[in-house]
Amino acid sequence: MVCLGNICRSPLAEGILRNKLTNHPSGVEVDSAGTGAWHAGETPDKRAIRIAKKYHVDISGLRARQFNVSDFDEFDKIFVMDQSNERDVLALARNASDKSKVQLFLSVNPSSRVINVPDPWYGGEEGFEKVYKMLEAACEALIIELGTKEKSK
């Protein structure tokens, strides 16, 4: 999961997906990162922590880190929160294989009418609530997709 600073959207997505995967043993590894290093080592934004806690998801132990080229080797999918993050991540891709791993996260949800997860950083609590719900719906769609792939093996 990749956003700009790795303190709002991507740690929320990481926490939500990890929480949902506890009921679906799948061997899926989930992590998050930011395209920038401004917040490296910091905990998620307090508003992100609060909204996650409201839904019984604990992200307080996560620490921001910057996305790097080795993530293409580590992960099968690189989900980005918006088109700006997509451009930044694709700029680091070494080849077509790396590029094929990058996907806008909301695109996994067929009922989503938007493709970019808005950055709630400059808004209030309601922005974090809206983002949480968007991410939760996408995580739910991803769980369904993962389950379908497992059954087809």
N, C-alpha and C positions, 0 to 999 in steps of 0.2 A: 504494500500500500504506500503510495508516494504522493505527498503534497509539497507545499513550498517550504515550510519551516519544521515540519514534523512535530507540531505541538497542538494542532486542532483536528483537522480532518483525518489525516492518516492514522494517528493513534486511536481515534474513535473507531475507525474502520477495523483496525487491528484488534482492538478490544472486543468489539461486537462479534467479529468473525470467530475469534478464539472462544468466546463465551458460547456461541452457537455450536461450535465443533465439539464441545465437551460432551454433547449428547449424540454425536455422530463420529465414532472413532474411525478416522480416515487416514491417519498418518500425514495430514496436511500441515506444513510448517507455515506459520504466519508471522510476518515482521512488517515494520514500517520504517520509512525514511523520508527525508526532505531533500529537495533539489538544492537548497541552500544550507550553509553550516552555521547560520546565525545563532541557533538555539541548541547546538550540539551539546549533549550531556544534561540538558534541562528536562524537567518533568513536563507533561502536557499542560496547556493553559488551564488555569483553575476552573474556568467555565466549562471546558471540555470534561474535566474530572467530575465536576458537579452533575452535568447532564448524564454522563455515563453511570454514575452512582445512583441516580434517580431510577435507572432501569436495571440496577443490580449488576453492573459491569464495572470492574475495578481496573482503571488504567493508571492509577497513581504511581505504580512502580515502573512504568515505561520511561525510557530516556531517549531524547531526540538524537538522531544521527543523520549524517548526510549520505544520500544515495551515491554509490560508486560503481565503477565498471564491473567489479567482481560480483555485484548483485546479479548480473546477467548469468553468471555461472552457477550461482547459488539457488536461483529460483526459476521455476518453469513459467510463471506468469508474473508480470509487473503491472499492477493495477494503479493507474494514475487518476488523480481527482479532477483534473481539468485539462483543457487543451494546452495551456501554458506549461504545465508540468509534463505533458506528453511531449511537447517540442524539446524541452530541456533534457528529458530522459533519452529521447531518440537521438539527440545530438551526441550522446555518449556511446551509442550503439556502435559496435565494431563491425557488424556484418548483418546480413538479412536474418539470420537466426535470432540475434539479439532483438532486432526490430520486431520480429513476429511475436515476441513475448509481451510487448507493451499493448495495453488495452485501457480505454477509458472505463473506470469502474462502473459507472451507472449503466453502461451498455450491457451489462450482464442481466439487468432487470428489463424484461421485454415490456413491462407496463410503464416504465419511466418515460416521461415526455421531455426530459432535459438530459443533456450529456455532461454538463459540468456541475460538480459539487461546488456550491458557492463557498467562498472563504468567509467564515463567521468572525474572524479576528476583530474587525472594526465595528461589529454590531453588538447587540445585547444578547441576553439569555435566549430570546426567542429565535435568534439566528442559529444558535447551537442546537436548540430543540428541532428546528427544521432540518438541519444537516444530519442530526442523529437519525431522524426518521427516514431520510433518503438513504443513508448508509445502511440502516437496518434492513430496508426493503431489498437493497442490492445484495446484502449478505445472505438474506433468505433465498433469493433467486440463485445465488452461487451455490448454496448448500444443496438446493434441488438439482442443479446442474451436476454437481459432484456426485450426488447419489445416483443420478441417471448414468453417468459414466462408469461408476463402480458396478452397477447391475449389468451393463453391456459387456463387461470383460469376461 
